[in-house]
Structure formats: C-alpha cells, structure tokens
Amino acid sequence: MPLTERLGAVDEATAAKVRELWERAEAADGVAAVSEAFRLALGAQREGVAHLLRRDDAGQLVGYAQVADARSPQAVAELVVDPAARRQGHGAALLDAARGDGARSVWAHGDLAGARALAAAVGLRRSRELYRMTRPLTDADTADPALPEGYTVRGFEPGRDDEAWVRLNAAAFAGHPEQGRLTVEDLRERMAQPWFDPAGLLLVEHDGRLAAFHWTKVETGPADGTRPDSAPGAPRSGTGEVYVVGVDPAQQGRGLGAAVTGLGLAHLARRGLAEVELYVDGDNTAARRTYARYGFEDAAVDVQYS
C-alpha cells in the first residue's frame, strides 16, 4: 500500500530522484515545482526541516513534501506530486503528513486548479499571494539612472561585504517572513550557487555605509554566455531576475528604490538578456507600483494557503 516516509535529511541518491520528480512536474505544469529556499534545503543538513517522501504500491517515489521550521509556529510546507500519479490521494496524504509536522500554511506554485481543489477540500484559504512580473529588455534600458547626490554604486565584494549586507537586508525586510531572516550562512550558500555573480549584486553607498542594494540573478544568459556587455543592436536572449531589491529604512523617501531598480535593469540589459522577471508580495503595493512604472506586468501568481 502507498506510504509516506518522514526523514530529517535525504541522501544524494534520494535527492536526485526528488529533483527528477520536480522536473517532471515543472514540465507538466509550466511553473517551478518548489521555491529556491526549498530546493537548497533538499541537499543540505538543516535543523527543523522535514522531508516527506510519498511512495506508491510498488515503492516508487510519486510525491514529495518539505516542511520548513517543522513543529514550530512558523512551519510552512511545499509539496509536489508526480503528474502521472495525480488524483490518487497522494497530495492529500502529503498535506496531511505536513500538517502533522506542524505546517500551518502551504505554498502552491502557479495557482493551479488541482492545488485550489486540494486546499478547498481540507478547509484552507488563500492567505498570501506572490506575483511573478515580467518585462522585455531592450538597448534603451542599458543606461544607468542617476543616483541622488552623495550616493555611489559598486559591486559586491565577497568576504568584505557579507556581514554588512546581511544587516542591511535584515533592516530592509524586518517584516518579511523569509527574506528578513537570512543569515551570513544563507548568503554564502547562495554565493556558492553556479549563477552567483558578485558584479550583479549592486551596492549603493552613502557616507561609507550601505544604503541600498539590487541583487540580480541570471540562470539562463545570452546565447554566447561569454560577453559581460552586449553590443548595441545585437540579438537578445535569456532571462534575468530582479532577485532582491532592498533599501535601508533610514534612507527611504529619497528616491533610492526607483533608482536602484533601474541600476539593476541596466546591468541586466547590458548583459544582452531579452527579458527580466521578479517576484513580489501581492500586498506590497509600493513595490508593485514601482515595478509597474518600469513596465513590469503580472505573469503568474503563487498562492500560500493557511
């Protein structure tokens, strides 16, 4: 009979099977199966993380769920079921197991009909929305916007800026349930990823102190993948991301948010990318207005149910 197995950590062979499951789900659904934080936690030893493996009668992996901050008031889950094994009760079983590990909310990527039906069946309601917004990049985006007088921009320097960046990020996202909790170790984990480019983490300074930042991310770059700057008029390809934009609360009201957003877009445009995307909370109306002024439009939405 089908069973759900709970693990505090998974070995690499099992992790590889889970990643293959994610790939099948993404191909079928057109959206990422899980978020970046949950992907990173799969292959790491993390305190408070529960891995739930769902197997069918033959012992084949047909579903996976992960609970972050398991058995705590902050516990949140994400789950995915193999497209070939859906509508067989595996999603409900994983959700039940995740709730048994204390998960008070669960993310559904792409707001798919199956996720809505499962949430409704167990009495969960939409509690948070995360919008994916996109816009094209052109040669007109390559010029850096002007910063307020006294502010300068430079690239991140690993080893020098780590702790200062974490402090600024914590201040900028003090009320954010995930971003504001990042530690130096979390930062360095992301710095170890293949996509990390210190030149793409733009730091704005004032009087020798960090005032704002724009962290860009490029996983699918221009076709040649080698040019740091694209020649004007050259064909564009690939997608960049406005990964995180943060402004010190003490520096707000000076136009830094819009300026630092523009700096990141210019950096990505000079890379020869064709498109840029970002993720923003649905209730962050100020940020959404800023991005709309820069031409971003809603493309998809992830939903948290509680």
Summary of the structure (lengths in Angstrom):
residues: 306
radius of gyration: 20.5
end to end distance: 29.3
largest distance: 67.9
contacts: 938
relative contact order: 0.15
helix: 34%
strand: 29%
